[in-house]
Every structure is written in structure tokens, then in C-alpha cells.
Amino acid sequence: MTPDRDSPWTVFLAFLRLGLTSFGGPVAHLGFFRAEFVERRRWLDEAHYADVVALSQMLPGPASSKVGIIVGALRAGLPGAFAAWLGFTTPSALALIAFGYGVTALGDLADAAWLHGLKIVAVAVVAQAVWGMARNLCPDRERLAIAGAATVLVLALPSTLGQVGAIVLGGVIGWRLLPGEEIALIPLPVRFGKGWSIAAILLFFALLIALPLAAATSGNHVIALFDAFYRSGALVFGGGHVVLPLLQAATVQPGWVGNDAFLAGYGAAQAVPGPLFTFSAYLGTVMGPSPNGWMGGLLCLVAIFLPSFFLAIGPLPFWNWIRAHPVMRSVLKGVNAAVVGLLLAALYNPVWTSAIHRPSDFAIAVVALLLLGPWKLPPWLVVIGGAVAAAVVAAL
């Protein structure tokens, strides 16, 4: 890992490119991040990246966005954290706000061939990430067994309980069975003090408690709206599609958004790159009560992502001490192996099951994997190629 510091502008441009090309959901995003920041830019080595992913997976909120915020913070401090989030989030947020204003010329996107091609490429991206991380994080039978057990558990319990249970189980097995030798670790270059970290943790819990009370006592719709989206971002593990039931309960049940409008926006959210949490920008735009439009979209977007900033920044200054402790080294070995299992389970469901339906799909995925792996083509180019290939096959 290079210890150099980058400007927030450099971080912003790196994540903006990913925000324009990272299709396929949070698991695919982790694969794109690994290709960009471990293999291409070498901002992190494999072990540090795995630690960042493990830290993100153990905390609620959108997993890939938290990883991006942490990577930005490691490269350019707190401004870098904001720059990473802004670059990765802006493209999809703007697209969904525009869709919320009625830009529906493309019609129903559910059966679009090019969109299906993006899902196929996500299979290759995730497969490459699983293979690369498994080689480094599961070098022995014990850790391969932990990864396998985590895969089985998550597929058997496809919920937050299964994900958290797999991580906890991996940590416990690592603590009891894997040696936690003291080694000289290259510390993560945390570029802000512990005061910011403690303030972030306190603010996270303060808002989680105060916002519902303020909304109930004041009757102010803006506070109630901010509270609903803040809680949605603060109480969901793994992010992605898991947040949809919470958002539906928060917006459809009170009558803020119609169910048809909710489902239409969800369909559009599948067609844009970047984090699925930007669906909140669409909901804020189409909402009946004011604020709505672009102001409502930005309010909901900030509210749902704010917990991610607190939870990414809060533990980071303490992470070097945690990961250097012999007992925690054992725990992290097990947790990292479990994370590989989680990615393997996600490679099957939902990545594989939503994309590979016929032999031509599998063929495109194999070609994409070869282009990403041995040929080392840029992921964004492979994304475009996959979309074009699927459209051509559908037209034949």
C-alpha cells in the first residue's frame, strides 16, 4: 500500500468513474473497488482491503458506500471521505431525480437487453473478487471451511440474521482455532484524530434517539422525513435491496409515495450504476407532501447516507490497534474468511440467479471474466462490452 496522500479532487474523480460504471449492486461494487484500488491504483493491499470490507460488513448501512467512504478517508482525510461519497453517489442520484421528474422515455426497463448485460458482467466482477480474496484470505483448510460454512449459512438464512450470524461465527471460530501471532502490520493511514471519531459515534446515537422524539413532539414533516430516512440508513445491515422494505414502510404506508410510483422508481434504480440507496433521491423527488422535487430528493439522500459517514469514520482511528492485537488478529482471520463466504453466497444469489438464464448469458460472463482477469481490461470497458453483447444476442 502506498502511504501517499491524494487530494480530495483526485479521490472524487476516481470514485466518479466508478459511480458511472459500477453496475450490479453492492457485492459487485466491492469487486469494482478491489480492481480499482487494490490492483490498478494500489491504494490498498489485499489484506488492508479485506479489513476495510470486514469493518464495513460488521456495521449497519450500505456496505459498498461505507467501503468507499473509508477508502476516501484513508487517502485524503475527512474531505476525501466526502469526495468519495460524492463521486460514487452523484451519477445515480441525479439520474433518479431526473426520472422522478418524469423522464420515462425509455419505458419499462425490466426487460431491457442492455440492462441484462450489465447483470451478466456483474457475475464476472464478483467471481473475480471472490477468487482473488479467497487466495489471500483462505490459504488453509480451516479458513476454507469457515468460508464454506458462511456460504451455507447465508444461503440457508437469506436475511440480515444469516449475514451477521456468519460474521460472528467466523470471528468465534477464528478466536478459538486460528493462531493470532503478533506481526508488524503496516498501519492504515488514518488522517484524522480520535476526537472526530468519538464525535461521529456520539452523533450517530444522538440523532437515532432524538429524531423520532423531535418528529413526534413537533409534528414537523421535514423532521419526520429526515427521521424516516435516517433510521432506514442506520438500521439495515448489508444495504442494497435489504433497505427496500424499510423504505416502503416509511414512505408508502404514511401515504407520502404511491405504491405504483414506488415500484416504478425501484425498476429505474436497477438501471443506474452506483449505490441502490440513491433510490431515496427518487422517493424524495416524487413525494406528495413538501419538500419534494430536487430539494426533497437531496434531503432524503443526505438523511439515508448520514449514518454511513458516522459508522465509517467512528471506528477507523481505533482499527489499527484492534487489528494488531493477537486475539483480534485471530478473530479477523475468521471474519475475513467469513466475508469470502458471504461474497460466494452473493455470487450465487442474487448475482448469478438474476443474470444467468441461458447458455449465451454464461458465455458472455466467461468472456467478461477472461477480459477482467488474464487480459486485465478496465472494468468500465468490460461493462460497456457486456451491455452491447447482450443487446446484440437479443437482437439475433
One Martini backbone bead per residue (centre of mass of N, CA, C, O) as a GRO file, in nm:
protein
  396
    1MET     BB    1   0.096   0.036   0.023
    2THR     BB    2   0.050   0.364  -0.033
    3PRO     BB    3   0.114   0.659   0.176
    4ASP     BB    4   0.000   0.859   0.005
    5ARG     BB    5  -0.143   1.170  -0.059
    6ASP     BB    6  -0.448   1.288  -0.168
    7SER     BB    7  -0.669   1.462  -0.325
    8PRO     BB    8  -1.002   1.507  -0.329
    9TRP     BB    9  -1.016   1.526  -0.640
   10THR     BB   10  -0.892   1.251  -0.701
   11VAL     BB   11  -1.103   1.089  -0.549
   12PHE     BB   12  -1.350   1.188  -0.701
   13LEU     BB   13  -1.268   1.084  -0.986
   14ALA     BB   14  -1.243   0.786  -0.915
   15PHE     BB   15  -1.548   0.759  -0.812
   16LEU     BB   16  -1.694   0.867  -1.060
   17ARG     BB   17  -1.625   0.637  -1.247
   18LEU     BB   18  -1.766   0.425  -1.070
   19GLY     BB   19  -2.048   0.570  -1.067
   20LEU     BB   20  -2.075   0.518  -1.394
   21THR     BB   21  -1.993   0.172  -1.391
   22SER     BB   22  -2.125   0.039  -1.120
   23PHE     BB   23  -2.279  -0.241  -1.159
   24GLY     BB   24  -2.479  -0.488  -0.952
   25GLY     BB   25  -2.429  -0.390  -0.672
   26PRO     BB   26  -2.256  -0.425  -0.376
   27VAL     BB   27  -2.083  -0.671  -0.453
   28ALA     BB   28  -1.980  -0.559  -0.721
   29HIS     BB   29  -1.849  -0.307  -0.603
   30LEU     BB   30  -1.624  -0.456  -0.449
   31GLY     BB   31  -1.492  -0.553  -0.712
   32PHE     BB   32  -1.435  -0.276  -0.835
   33PHE     BB   33  -1.265  -0.167  -0.601
   34ARG     BB   34  -1.045  -0.378  -0.611
   35ALA     BB   35  -0.951  -0.323  -0.902
   36GLU     BB   36  -0.882  -0.017  -0.849
   37PHE     BB   37  -0.730  -0.012  -0.541
   38VAL     BB   38  -0.546  -0.275  -0.561
   39GLU     BB   39  -0.455  -0.324  -0.866
   40ARG     BB   40  -0.426  -0.037  -1.003
   41ARG     BB   41  -0.351   0.191  -0.769
   42ARG     BB   42  -0.251   0.082  -0.484
   43TRP     BB   43  -0.389   0.195  -0.210
   44LEU     BB   44  -0.426  -0.113  -0.142
   45ASP     BB   45  -0.406  -0.403   0.001
   46GLU     BB   46  -0.557  -0.698   0.049
   47ALA     BB   47  -0.567  -0.691   0.361
   48HIS     BB   48  -0.682  -0.403   0.394
   49TYR     BB   49  -0.934  -0.444   0.227
   50ALA     BB   50  -1.051  -0.670   0.400
   51ASP     BB   51  -1.075  -0.501   0.658
   52VAL     BB   52  -1.269  -0.290   0.543
   53VAL     BB   53  -1.494  -0.488   0.469
   54ALA     BB   54  -1.534  -0.605   0.751
   55LEU     BB   55  -1.609  -0.342   0.892
   56SER     BB   56  -1.854  -0.283   0.709
   57GLN     BB   57  -2.016  -0.554   0.763
   58MET     BB   58  -2.045  -0.504   1.088
   59LEU     BB   59  -2.212  -0.258   0.987
   60PRO     BB   60  -2.446  -0.055   0.924
   61GLY     BB   61  -2.542  -0.016   0.599
   62PRO     BB   62  -2.387   0.055   0.308
   63ALA     BB   63  -2.123  -0.126   0.224
   64SER     BB   64  -1.990   0.013  -0.026
   65SER     BB   65  -2.003   0.304   0.079
   66LYS     BB   66  -1.825   0.261   0.329
   67VAL     BB   67  -1.576   0.175   0.177
   68GLY     BB   68  -1.546   0.439   0.018
   69ILE     BB   69  -1.520   0.630   0.260
   70ILE     BB   70  -1.268   0.497   0.379
   71VAL     BB   71  -1.081   0.526   0.137
   72GLY     BB   72  -1.101   0.835   0.126
   73ALA     BB   73  -0.991   0.884   0.415
   74LEU     BB   74  -0.708   0.743   0.367
   75ARG     BB   75  -0.623   0.953   0.129
   76ALA     BB   76  -0.794   1.254   0.240
   77GLY     BB   77  -0.960   1.234   0.466
   78LEU     BB   78  -1.255   1.385   0.521
   79PRO     BB   79  -1.270   1.507   0.234
   80GLY     BB   80  -1.234   1.227   0.098
   81ALA     BB   81  -1.492   1.097   0.201
   82PHE     BB   82  -1.683   1.295   0.059
   83ALA     BB   83  -1.570   1.261  -0.230
   84ALA     BB   84  -1.636   0.961  -0.260
   85TRP     BB   85  -1.940   0.982  -0.220
   86LEU     BB   86  -2.000   1.192  -0.441
   87GLY     BB   87  -1.887   1.035  -0.685
   88PHE     BB   88  -2.056   0.762  -0.644
   89THR     BB   89  -2.357   0.905  -0.614
   90THR     BB   90  -2.435   1.127  -0.826
   91PRO     BB   91  -2.527   0.981  -1.086
   92SER     BB   92  -2.774   0.823  -0.966
   93ALA     BB   93  -2.916   1.060  -0.830
   94LEU     BB   94  -2.967   1.231  -1.086
   95ALA     BB   95  -3.120   1.015  -1.246
   96LEU     BB   96  -3.355   0.976  -1.032
   97ILE     BB   97  -3.452   1.265  -1.027
   98ALA     BB   98  -3.520   1.279  -1.326
   99PHE     BB   99  -3.722   1.046  -1.317
  100GLY     BB  100  -3.907   1.190  -1.110
  101TYR     BB  101  -3.978   1.419  -1.340
  102GLY     BB  102  -4.048   1.215  -1.605
  103VAL     BB  103  -3.809   1.040  -1.732
  104THR     BB  104  -3.975   0.783  -1.949
  105ALA     BB  105  -3.875   0.709  -2.250
  106LEU     BB  106  -3.773   0.402  -2.194
  107GLY     BB  107  -3.956   0.278  -2.006
  108ASP     BB  108  -3.946  -0.045  -1.948
  109LEU     BB  109  -3.645  -0.194  -1.797
  110ALA     BB  110  -3.670  -0.498  -1.718
  111ASP     BB  111  -3.617  -0.611  -2.044
  112ALA     BB  112  -3.346  -0.500  -2.099
  113ALA     BB  113  -3.067  -0.614  -2.254
  114TRP     BB  114  -2.845  -0.422  -2.145
  115LEU     BB  115  -2.912  -0.472  -1.847
  116HIS     BB  116  -2.850  -0.773  -1.853
  117GLY     BB  117  -2.549  -0.734  -1.924
  118LEU     BB  118  -2.470  -0.602  -1.655
  119LYS     BB  119  -2.536  -0.851  -1.481
  120ILE     BB  120  -2.330  -1.040  -1.612
  121VAL     BB  121  -2.075  -0.879  -1.540
  122ALA     BB  122  -2.116  -0.905  -1.233
  123VAL     BB  123  -2.036  -1.200  -1.222
  124ALA     BB  124  -1.738  -1.157  -1.300
  125VAL     BB  125  -1.660  -0.956  -1.079
  126VAL     BB  126  -1.729  -1.135  -0.834
  127ALA     BB  127  -1.559  -1.383  -0.908
  128GLN     BB  128  -1.287  -1.236  -0.900
  129ALA     BB  129  -1.307  -1.144  -0.605
  130VAL     BB  130  -1.334  -1.420  -0.473
  131TRP     BB  131  -1.072  -1.542  -0.579
  132GLY     BB  132  -0.870  -1.328  -0.476
  133MET     BB  133  -0.953  -1.340  -0.171
  134ALA     BB  134  -0.919  -1.647  -0.123
  135ARG     BB  135  -0.612  -1.669  -0.174
  136ASN     BB  136  -0.546  -1.468   0.079
  137LEU     BB  137  -0.780  -1.556   0.316
  138CYS     BB  138  -0.775  -1.893   0.228
  139PRO     BB  139  -0.485  -2.082   0.273
  140ASP     BB  140  -0.656  -2.292   0.442
  141ARG     BB  141  -0.873  -2.524   0.567
  142GLU     BB  142  -1.005  -2.360   0.790
  143ARG     BB  143  -1.087  -2.107   0.614
  144LEU     BB  144  -1.243  -2.263   0.403
  145ALA     BB  145  -1.453  -2.371   0.604
  146ILE     BB  146  -1.564  -2.098   0.690
  147ALA     BB  147  -1.655  -2.008   0.410
  148GLY     BB  148  -1.846  -2.246   0.360
  149ALA     BB  149  -2.027  -2.202   0.609
  150ALA     BB  150  -2.116  -1.915   0.535
  151THR     BB  151  -2.254  -1.987   0.272
  152VAL     BB  152  -2.465  -2.180   0.387
  153LEU     BB  153  -2.596  -1.988   0.593
  154VAL     BB  154  -2.684  -1.761   0.392
  155LEU     BB  155  -2.858  -1.948   0.209
  156ALA     BB  156  -3.045  -2.049   0.447
  157LEU     BB  157  -3.028  -1.726   0.560
  158PRO     BB  158  -3.167  -1.470   0.367
  159SER     BB  159  -3.044  -1.246   0.589
  160THR     BB  160  -2.927  -1.059   0.837
  161LEU     BB  161  -2.886  -1.300   1.025
  162GLY     BB  162  -2.697  -1.460   0.838
  163GLN     BB  163  -2.472  -1.248   0.805
  164VAL     BB  164  -2.406  -1.194   1.102
  165GLY     BB  165  -2.370  -1.491   1.185
  166ALA     BB  166  -2.125  -1.549   1.001
  167ILE     BB  167  -1.934  -1.341   1.125
  168VAL     BB  168  -1.947  -1.437   1.417
  169LEU     BB  169  -1.860  -1.728   1.364
  170GLY     BB  170  -1.587  -1.661   1.238
  171GLY     BB  171  -1.472  -1.515   1.487
  172VAL     BB  172  -1.494  -1.749   1.690
  173ILE     BB  173  -1.324  -1.955   1.535
  174GLY     BB  174  -1.073  -1.782   1.514
  175TRP     BB  175  -1.029  -1.746   1.821
  176ARG     BB  176  -1.005  -2.069   1.881
  177LEU     BB  177  -0.818  -2.182   1.607
  178LEU     BB  178  -0.653  -1.926   1.527
  179PRO     BB  179  -0.361  -1.783   1.508
  180GLY     BB  180  -0.241  -1.467   1.685
  181GLU     BB  181   0.005  -1.332   1.581
  182GLU     BB  182   0.267  -1.117   1.613
  183ILE     BB  183   0.284  -0.844   1.383
  184ALA     BB  184   0.405  -0.626   1.141
  185LEU     BB  185   0.202  -0.371   1.064
  186ILE     BB  186   0.061  -0.179   0.830
  187PRO     BB  187  -0.085   0.100   0.881
  188LEU     BB  188  -0.348   0.277   0.862
  189PRO     BB  189  -0.388   0.605   0.718
  190VAL     BB  190  -0.504   0.798   0.945
  191ARG     BB  191  -0.629   1.155   0.887
  192PHE     BB  192  -0.760   1.161   1.184
  193GLY     BB  193  -0.887   1.208   1.484
  194LYS     BB  194  -1.052   1.086   1.768
  195GLY     BB  195  -1.251   1.318   1.800
  196TRP     BB  196  -1.410   1.261   1.541
  197SER     BB  197  -1.491   0.975   1.613
  198ILE     BB  198  -1.651   1.030   1.873
  199ALA     BB  199  -1.849   1.232   1.747
  200ALA     BB  200  -1.975   1.032   1.543
  201ILE     BB  201  -2.090   0.830   1.748
  202LEU     BB  202  -2.264   1.030   1.910
  203LEU     BB  203  -2.436   1.132   1.668
  204PHE     BB  204  -2.564   0.872   1.584
  205PHE     BB  205  -2.724   0.825   1.855
  206ALA     BB  206  -2.856   1.100   1.891
  207LEU     BB  207  -3.030   1.092   1.628
  208LEU     BB  208  -3.170   0.817   1.678
  209ILE     BB  209  -3.322   0.942   1.933
  210ALA     BB  210  -3.415   1.244   1.861
  211LEU     BB  211  -3.584   1.235   1.597
  212PRO     BB  212  -3.843   1.086   1.693
  213LEU     BB  213  -3.908   1.291   1.915
  214ALA     BB  214  -3.925   1.544   1.734
  215ALA     BB  215  -4.145   1.438   1.541
  216ALA     BB  216  -4.367   1.384   1.761
  217THR     BB  217  -4.370   1.680   1.900
  218SER     BB  218  -4.381   1.878   1.635
  219GLY     BB  219  -4.503   1.776   1.344
  220ASN     BB  220  -4.270   1.787   1.143
  221HIS     BB  221  -4.212   1.679   0.826
  222VAL     BB  222  -3.907   1.712   0.788
  223ILE     BB  223  -3.826   1.551   1.039
  224ALA     BB  224  -3.979   1.291   0.968
  225LEU     BB  225  -3.826   1.241   0.704
  226PHE     BB  226  -3.539   1.232   0.816
  227ASP     BB  227  -3.593   1.003   1.017
  228ALA     BB  228  -3.681   0.777   0.821
  229PHE     BB  229  -3.407   0.775   0.656
  230TYR     BB  230  -3.205   0.746   0.884
  231ARG     BB  231  -3.311   0.472   0.995
  232SER     BB  232  -3.272   0.315   0.732
  233GLY     BB  233  -2.951   0.363   0.733
  234ALA     BB  234  -2.901   0.251   1.048
  235LEU     BB  235  -3.072  -0.059   1.040
  236VAL     BB  236  -2.904  -0.181   0.791
  237PHE     BB  237  -2.766  -0.469   0.669
  238GLY     BB  238  -2.577  -0.440   0.357
  239GLY     BB  239  -2.799  -0.320   0.204
  240GLY     BB  240  -2.962  -0.252  -0.063
  241HIS     BB  241  -3.243  -0.446  -0.084
  242VAL     BB  242  -3.294  -0.445   0.230
  243VAL     BB  243  -3.419  -0.141   0.239
  244LEU     BB  244  -3.698  -0.152   0.095
  245PRO     BB  245  -3.902  -0.221   0.323
  246LEU     BB  246  -3.843   0.034   0.488
  247LEU     BB  247  -3.916   0.243   0.266
  248GLN     BB  248  -4.203   0.149   0.222
  249ALA     BB  249  -4.299   0.197   0.515
  250ALA     BB  250  -4.205   0.507   0.524
  251THR     BB  251  -4.381   0.605   0.246
  252VAL     BB  252  -4.646   0.439   0.179
  253GLN     BB  253  -4.809   0.411   0.444
  254PRO     BB  254  -4.838   0.738   0.490
  255GLY     BB  255  -4.874   0.856   0.176
  256TRP     BB  256  -4.623   0.990   0.028
  257VAL     BB  257  -4.616   0.727  -0.161
  258GLY     BB  258  -4.696   0.547  -0.415
  259ASN     BB  259  -4.674   0.222  -0.512
  260ASP     BB  260  -4.627   0.266  -0.815
  261ALA     BB  261  -4.398   0.472  -0.781
  262PHE     BB  262  -4.212   0.290  -0.623
  263LEU     BB  263  -4.182   0.062  -0.842
  264ALA     BB  264  -4.075   0.242  -1.068
  265GLY     BB  265  -3.817   0.334  -0.918
  266TYR     BB  266  -3.701   0.052  -0.872
  267GLY     BB  267  -3.660  -0.011  -1.169
  268ALA     BB  268  -3.469   0.230  -1.228
  269ALA     BB  269  -3.246   0.153  -1.015
  270GLN     BB  270  -3.139  -0.097  -1.188
  271ALA     BB  271  -3.019   0.108  -1.433
  272VAL     BB  272  -2.811   0.217  -1.231
  273PRO     BB  273  -2.543   0.310  -1.092
  274GLY     BB  274  -2.445   0.244  -0.793
  275PRO     BB  275  -2.620   0.302  -0.520
  276LEU     BB  276  -2.938   0.207  -0.408
  277PHE     BB  277  -2.982   0.445  -0.200
  278THR     BB  278  -3.064   0.657  -0.432
  279PHE     BB  279  -3.369   0.599  -0.421
  280SER     BB  280  -3.425   0.832  -0.220
  281ALA     BB  281  -3.421   1.062  -0.430
  282TYR     BB  282  -3.675   0.976  -0.575
  283LEU     BB  283  -3.874   0.982  -0.338
  284GLY     BB  284  -3.833   1.287  -0.274
  285THR     BB  285  -3.936   1.386  -0.555
  286VAL     BB  286  -4.239   1.227  -0.556
  287MET     BB  287  -4.349   1.349  -0.321
  288GLY     BB  288  -4.620   1.496  -0.195
  289PRO     BB  289  -4.510   1.627   0.030
  290SER     BB  290  -4.348   1.883   0.158
  291PRO     BB  291  -4.062   1.817   0.037
  292ASN     BB  292  -3.976   1.819  -0.310
  293GLY     BB  293  -3.807   1.729  -0.550
  294TRP     BB  294  -3.483   1.816  -0.534
  295MET     BB  295  -3.495   1.883  -0.232
  296GLY     BB  296  -3.614   1.614  -0.136
  297GLY     BB  297  -3.394   1.436  -0.258
  298LEU     BB  298  -3.152   1.551  -0.094
  299LEU     BB  299  -3.263   1.504   0.189
  300CYS     BB  300  -3.289   1.190   0.168
  301LEU     BB  301  -2.998   1.133   0.086
  302VAL     BB  302  -2.858   1.246   0.340
  303ALA     BB  303  -3.014   1.082   0.555
  304ILE     BB  304  -2.932   0.784   0.458
  305PHE     BB  305  -2.601   0.845   0.462
  306LEU     BB  306  -2.511   0.960   0.739
  307PRO     BB  307  -2.457   0.696   0.904
  308SER     BB  308  -2.214   0.605   0.729
  309PHE     BB  309  -2.018   0.819   0.823
  310PHE     BB  310  -2.019   0.759   1.124
  311LEU     BB  311  -1.945   0.439   1.088
  312ALA     BB  312  -1.674   0.489   0.933
  313ILE     BB  313  -1.525   0.702   1.121
  314GLY     BB  314  -1.543   0.603   1.414
  315PRO     BB  315  -1.353   0.324   1.410
  316LEU     BB  316  -1.085   0.388   1.250
  317PRO     BB  317  -0.866   0.486   1.468
  318PHE     BB  318  -0.896   0.186   1.617
  319TRP     BB  319  -0.814  -0.035   1.402
  320ASN     BB  320  -0.509  -0.074   1.442
  321TRP     BB  321  -0.529  -0.190   1.728
  322ILE     BB  322  -0.723  -0.422   1.674
  323ARG     BB  323  -0.552  -0.569   1.436
  324ALA     BB  324  -0.282  -0.607   1.630
  325HIS     BB  325  -0.417  -0.791   1.813
  326PRO     BB  326  -0.397  -1.120   1.864
  327VAL     BB  327  -0.698  -1.183   1.905
  328MET     BB  328  -0.798  -1.008   1.663
  329ARG     BB  329  -0.645  -1.162   1.450
  330SER     BB  330  -0.811  -1.417   1.480
  331VAL     BB  331  -1.086  -1.296   1.428
  332LEU     BB  332  -1.019  -1.170   1.145
  333LYS     BB  333  -0.961  -1.430   1.001
  334GLY     BB  334  -1.251  -1.535   1.030
  335VAL     BB  335  -1.402  -1.292   0.911
  336ASN     BB  336  -1.266  -1.288   0.630
  337ALA     BB  337  -1.359  -1.572   0.554
  338ALA     BB  338  -1.663  -1.505   0.579
  339VAL     BB  339  -1.669  -1.288   0.359
  340VAL     BB  340  -1.610  -1.482   0.131
  341GLY     BB  341  -1.871  -1.643   0.177
  342LEU     BB  342  -2.065  -1.409   0.121
  343LEU     BB  343  -1.972  -1.360  -0.171
  344LEU     BB  344  -2.037  -1.645  -0.272
  345ALA     BB  345  -2.339  -1.634  -0.213
  346ALA     BB  346  -2.390  -1.375  -0.389
  347LEU     BB  347  -2.300  -1.499  -0.656
  348TYR     BB  348  -2.555  -1.672  -0.664
  349ASN     BB  349  -2.732  -1.484  -0.446
  350PRO     BB  350  -2.830  -1.264  -0.695
  351VAL     BB  351  -2.631  -1.263  -0.938
  352TRP     BB  352  -2.675  -1.531  -1.096
  353THR     BB  353  -2.993  -1.567  -1.088
  354SER     BB  354  -3.036  -1.273  -1.242
  355ALA     BB  355  -2.842  -1.347  -1.517
  356ILE     BB  356  -2.838  -1.671  -1.561
  357HIS     BB  357  -3.051  -1.831  -1.824
  358ARG     BB  358  -2.838  -1.895  -2.055
  359PRO     BB  359  -2.575  -1.980  -2.251
  360SER     BB  360  -2.509  -1.686  -2.343
  361ASP     BB  361  -2.467  -1.573  -2.063
  362PHE     BB  362  -2.228  -1.752  -1.985
  363ALA     BB  363  -2.042  -1.664  -2.217
  364ILE     BB  364  -2.022  -1.364  -2.141
  365ALA     BB  365  -1.907  -1.413  -1.856
  366VAL     BB  366  -1.646  -1.555  -1.944
  367VAL     BB  367  -1.532  -1.327  -2.116
  368ALA     BB  368  -1.532  -1.115  -1.893
  369LEU     BB  369  -1.338  -1.268  -1.705
  370LEU     BB  370  -1.098  -1.271  -1.904
  371LEU     BB  371  -1.077  -0.961  -1.939
  372LEU     BB  372  -1.029  -0.902  -1.632
  373GLY     BB  373  -0.798  -1.095  -1.593
  374PRO     BB  374  -0.569  -1.175  -1.808
  375TRP     BB  375  -0.628  -0.893  -1.976
  376LYS     BB  376  -0.691  -0.636  -1.796
  377LEU     BB  377  -0.939  -0.477  -1.833
  378PRO     BB  378  -1.135  -0.232  -1.787
  379PRO     BB  379  -1.432  -0.243  -1.631
  380TRP     BB  380  -1.589  -0.028  -1.801
  381LEU     BB  381  -1.541  -0.175  -2.073
  382VAL     BB  382  -1.679  -0.442  -1.996
  383VAL     BB  383  -1.954  -0.324  -1.940
  384ILE     BB  384  -2.010  -0.224  -2.226
  385GLY     BB  385  -1.965  -0.495  -2.370
  386GLY     BB  386  -2.192  -0.651  -2.223
  387ALA     BB  387  -2.429  -0.476  -2.318
  388VAL     BB  388  -2.382  -0.515  -2.623
  389ALA     BB  389  -2.387  -0.825  -2.635
  390ALA     BB  390  -2.677  -0.863  -2.526
  391ALA     BB  391  -2.816  -0.695  -2.746
  392VAL     BB  392  -2.723  -0.867  -2.989
  393VAL     BB  393  -2.841  -1.139  -2.899
  394ALA     BB  394  -3.139  -1.034  -2.882
  395ALA     BB  395  -3.147  -0.951  -3.199
  396LEU     BB  396  -3.104  -1.252  -3.332
   0.00000   0.00000   0.00000
